[in-house]
């Protein structure tokens, strides 16, 4: 590349190697945000207090106008600085050292940023005013690349014109290569990430016709992040060698209440207010800790950009981490991130517990400490899982903890919780399942359900085999009376004789009754006695057998309805395979139903038992699975 001093010449001259334009301009800068970032950097270095970027779309064509109120350029400075490719403005400029007249540290270094424009536009016009003198010229990418000599003469439009106009520079980008429509909010977010200027007197404004102007300043990047905890540096530097203080590193790491978007996670590095390394975790796996989903931050590491060795890539998309000089920085970053990861877990737990205590009215940690030692460790682990689980806010956590507290009152839950803990399942999700389906309550009846399901299966077998009523079915019903009706929870007697009943109920009276026998006399729901007679599954009851049940019920109703007992109602059941087709049977059944006496078949008995215990059977199946 040839560099030529063009002072005292009347022409504007750009001398270059064609490969420079192609490799460092067109190929390196293909998207809008980094190109605009280079132009904004130029304005900042020119001591501008504002940069205005206007986006214009008209019938498919696009134009971008970047204006500032910086010190501008005169004709000689255009030739000496702007049109010289690769000039290090920090070493060879009119400023004192590497600072602007206002004392800003100059961000430009390589002198290649001007080529970025041709990454997105084919033609640019530059209008600049300094000390009331204006110069305007055009540059066309096609004409530049067609120059075979490596010398290009920009088209002068205005030369050293005296104007009554404030200093500043306007760059108009024409023939924009971008096809998609401008999205100012996305552009704003992207540009905000690229700068960390510690200067309240500098701001950027984005404008589009019909849209509300968008402002970008040093705090804009935080508009997209709602922080929960903040660590300021160097105050929170935990390194033994005080690395942050010794290298004048300033910044902050913060965590959010909700997970960040992927492009926001990690630590951004800036030098002289300009991005030098995008967000990352510097050798730590982003998936190795839940905390990294919530962590972001910025560090200003100016010392990196003040060394003789250039440690930043040409297009400033990252540091050259292979360089030995950067290893101490990388190790320090990893150490700070890991320290904050640990602190984040503790802070989050403490804050969550404070809010949960306000909601529940008790401290979950104190509740855990009140448990017996055998339960304490397990409950504490479940509590930590609830605190750390993604997507569980304080209200939901409070509900889960309340339910967890209830669950730990059941010994059966302890066993299940221990099994889940050993199996490595997600306890929080399991706990939510318990709450939704009431499995904890079903677990209390789990052993009972197993026995009842077996009893129902056995009843089916007896029906299929037409088992004898005595002793098979009689003894079976004696053991499982709930098969008759779940409300019959207490059996008074089995094989009850009239004489025995009367003697027990009327011990001071002399009663003469035939010594007939009832299969079962049950007490059940409310104030009812149940008289139960059993027949074989194949039996078809006759009118005579129905009359016998009627007599039994009338006897009990007569004797016990007038006695001092709360069981004043009497109901009767005869259990059989069905009824005979003889005359008078249907009529007798209808009459008996009016008096609360019924024929119940064994298939009906089985069907009702299954219906009553369907929840048991479903939970039993669920637990087995």
Secondary structure, DSSP 8 states (H G I E B T S, - for coil): ------TT-SS--EE--HHHHIIIIITT--SHHHHHHHHHHHHHHTT-SEEEEEEEEETTEEEEEEEE-S----HHHIIIIITSTT--TTTSSSSSTTB-TT--B----SS-GGGGGGGTEEEEEEEEEETTEEEEEEEEHHHHHH-SSSEE--EEEEEEEE-S--SEEEEEEEEE---S---HHHHHHHHHHTB----TT-EEEEEETTS--EEE-TTGGGGG--EEEEEEETTT---TT-HHHHTT-EEEEEEESS---GGG-EEEEEETTEEEEEEE-TTS-TTS-GGGGSEEEEEE-GGGGGSSS--B-TTSSSB-TTSGGGHHHHHHHHHHHHHHHHHHHHHHHHHHHHHHHHHHSS-HHHHHHHS-HHHHHHHHHHHHHHHH-TT--HHHHHHHHHHHHHHTTSHHHHHHHHHHHHHT--HHHHHHHHHHHTHHHHHHTHHHHHHHHHHHHHHHHHHHHT--IIIIIHHHHHH-GGGT-TT--EEEEEEEEHHHHHHHH-TTS-------EEEEEEE-STTEEEEEEE--TT-EE-HHHHHHHHHHHHHHHHHHHTSS-S--EEEEEEEESEE--STTHHHHHHHHHHTTEEEEEHHHHHHHHHHHTHHHHHHHHHHH-
